[in-house]
């Protein structure tokens, strides 16, 4: 999982990351990360197809 930072540059702790992910409706921070990784792969694939 990539390192996330707050606006002030402080690294987001694992417990905060879990709390944020659950507040957004994900079952865990890992599921949130998986979701965003898949979205990034889809975006890159669409960009390659359009080129």
C-alpha positions in Angstrom: 0.0 0.0 0.0 1.3 3.4 -0.8 2.1 6.0 1.9 -0.6 8.6 2.4 0.1 12.0 3.9 -2.0 14.7 5.4 -1.9 18.2 3.8 0.8 19.2 6.3 3.0 16.4 5.2 2.5 14.1 8.2 2.2 10.4 7.3 -1.3 9.0 7.9 -1.1 6.3 10.6 -2.4 2.8 10.0 -5.2 3.3 12.5 -6.3 6.6 10.9 -6.2 5.0 7.5 -8.5 2.2 8.7 -10.9 4.7 10.2 -11.0 6.8 7.0 -11.5 3.7 4.8 -14.3 2.5 7.0 -15.9 6.0 7.1 -16.0 5.9 3.3 -17.7 2.5 3.3 -14.8 0.1 2.7 -14.4 -2.9 4.9 -10.7 -2.1 5.4 -7.8 0.1 4.3 -6.6 -2.8 2.1 -10.0 -3.0 0.3 -9.8 0.8 -0.3 -6.3 0.5 -1.7 -7.4 -2.4 -3.9 -10.3 -0.4 -5.2 -8.0 2.6 -6.1 -5.4 0.3 -7.7 -8.0 -1.2 -10.0 -9.4 2.2 -10.9 -5.9 3.4 -11.8 -5.4 0.3 -14.0 -8.7 1.0 -15.7 -7.8 4.7 -16.3 -4.4 3.7 -17.8 -6.1 1.1 -20.0 -8.6 3.7 -21.3 -5.8 6.2 -22.0 -3.8 3.6 -24.0 -6.9 2.6 -26.0 -7.6 6.2 -26.8 -4.1 6.9 -28.0 
